[in-house]
């Protein structure tokens, strides 16, 4: 194959071809970054209760930084903590977000903004927190993940979380 180069304005065509090749190369290169998600993305917790959500970060395009987590929009009488509060490099992983409520917190629905920050990128997500009135003594049990597939002879892991409210007396649990 023979390339025919136009004789008029060769510098213009050279610059144009170089630009097109660079643009095509840039379009094929994935941009480094990450996404963040929450499971569950909405929680309903009674006053004086507790709840958990798993925050998961997924990296792409060669992202390689630690990611810190923070929360905003937390109502008075509620506290939010992350374990761990920073997901180490390369940034893919998960953290357990725990929400604890005092008995004085007002009932209602609150959007809590969780922001994942790392490598100059900030990714916010919203978790909907519904606070219900303190009711009768009760407890809840949550398993994350809620189901496992395990091949015979191997092991699986699930984290078990309990929530007590309404004056429920903590005693011994037999599993």
C-alpha positions in Angstrom: 0.0 0.0 0.0 1.4 3.4 -1.0 0.6 6.5 1.1 0.0 9.5 -1.0 0.8 12.7 0.9 -0.9 15.9 -0.3 1.7 18.4 -1.5 -0.3 21.5 -0.6 -0.1 22.5 3.1 1.9 19.4 4.3 2.3 20.9 7.8 -1.4 21.2 8.2 -2.0 17.6 7.3 0.8 16.4 9.5 -0.6 18.3 12.5 -4.1 17.0 11.7 -3.0 13.4 11.5 -1.0 13.7 14.7 -4.1 15.1 16.5 -6.4 12.4 15.2 -3.9 9.7 16.4 -3.6 11.2 19.8 -7.3 11.6 20.2 -7.9 8.0 19.2 -5.3 6.9 21.7 -6.8 8.9 24.5 -10.3 7.6 23.8 -9.0 4.0 24.2 -7.2 4.7 27.5 -9.6 4.1 30.5 -9.6 6.9 33.1 -8.5 5.8 36.6 -11.3 6.1 39.1 -13.7 4.3 41.4 -17.3 3.8 42.2 -19.0 3.5 45.6 -22.2 1.6 46.7 -24.1 0.8 49.9 -25.9 -2.4 50.9 -28.5 -1.7 52.1 -28.9 1.8 50.8 -31.8 2.5 53.2 -32.1 1.7 56.9 -35.1 1.9 59.2 -33.9 2.1 62.8 -35.9 2.7 66.0 -34.8 5.4 68.5 -32.1 4.0 70.8 -31.3 1.4 68.1 -28.4 0.6 65.8 -28.0 -0.4 62.2 -25.3 -1.3 59.7 -24.7 -0.9 56.0 -21.8 -2.2 54.0 -20.0 0.5 51.9 -18.2 -1.1 48.9 -15.7 0.6 46.6 -14.8 -0.7 43.1 -11.8 0.6 41.2 -11.2 0.9 37.5 -8.6 2.1 35.0 -5.6 1.4 37.1 -6.7 3.5 40.1 -4.3 2.9 43.0 -4.9 5.0 46.1 -6.5 4.6 49.5 -10.1 5.8 49.9 -11.3 7.5 53.1 -15.0 7.6 54.1 -17.0 10.3 55.8 -20.7 11.0 56.5 -22.7 14.3 56.5 -26.3 15.0 57.2 -26.4 12.9 60.4 -29.2 14.0 62.7 -28.6 15.3 66.2 -28.7 12.3 68.5 -27.2 9.9 66.0 -23.6 8.9 65.3 -21.9 7.2 62.3 -18.7 5.2 62.3 -16.8 3.3 59.6 -14.8 0.2 60.2 -12.3 0.6 58.6 -12.6 4.4 58.0 -10.0 4.2 55.2 -9.9 1.4 52.5 -6.2 0.9 51.7 -4.6 1.1 48.3 -5.4 0.1 45.6 -8.8 1.2 46.9 -11.0 -1.8 46.2 -12.8 -3.1 49.3 -15.5 -2.6 51.8 -16.2 -1.0 55.1 -19.0 -1.5 57.7 -20.9 1.7 58.4 -22.6 1.6 61.8 -25.3 4.0 62.9 -26.1 4.4 66.6 -29.2 6.3 67.8 -29.9 7.8 71.2 -33.4 7.7 72.6 -33.8 11.5 72.1 -33.2 11.5 68.3 -36.3 12.8 66.4 -38.2 10.4 64.3 -38.3 11.0 60.5 -36.4 10.3 57.3 -32.9 11.7 56.8 -30.7 11.5 53.7 -27.1 10.8 54.9 -24.4 11.6 52.4 -21.5 9.2 52.5 -18.5 10.5 50.6 -15.6 8.3 49.4 -12.4 10.4 48.8 -9.2 9.3 47.2 -6.7 10.2 44.5 -8.3 13.6 44.1 -11.7 12.0 43.4 -14.8 12.4 45.6 -17.7 10.0 45.1 -20.9 10.8 47.2 -23.8 8.4 47.7 -27.0 8.8 49.7 -28.2 6.4 52.3 -31.7 7.0 53.5 -32.1 6.7 57.3 -35.7 6.4 58.6 -35.9 6.7 62.4 -39.0 5.2 64.0 -40.4 5.7 67.5 -39.1 3.6 70.3 -41.4 0.7 70.5 -41.8 -2.5 72.5 -38.7 -4.5 73.5 -37.4 -6.1 70.4 -34.2 -7.2 68.6 -33.1 -7.8 65.1 -30.4 -10.0 63.6 -28.7 -9.3 60.2 -26.2 -11.4 58.4 -24.0 -9.9 55.7 -23.9 -11.6 53.3 -27.3 -13.2 54.0 -26.5 -16.4 52.0 -23.3 -18.3 51.1 -22.4 -21.1 48.7 -19.7 -23.2 50.1 -18.1 -26.3 48.5 -17.9 -29.3 50.8 -14.7 -29.3 52.8 -14.2 -25.5 52.5 -15.3 -22.6 54.7 -17.4 -19.5 54.3 -17.8 -16.3 56.3 -20.8 -14.2 57.1 -20.8 -11.4 59.7 -23.7 -11.4 62.1 -25.0 -8.1 63.5 -27.7 -7.7 66.2 -29.8 -4.7 67.2 -31.6 -4.3 70.4 -34.2 -1.6 71.2 -37.1 -0.7 73.4 -35.6 -1.8 76.7 -34.7 -5.3 75.5 -32.5 -7.0 78.1 -29.3 -8.4 76.7 -28.7 -11.9 77.7 -26.8 -14.9 76.3 -27.2 -16.1 72.8 -26.8 -19.7 71.9 -25.9 -20.5 68.3 
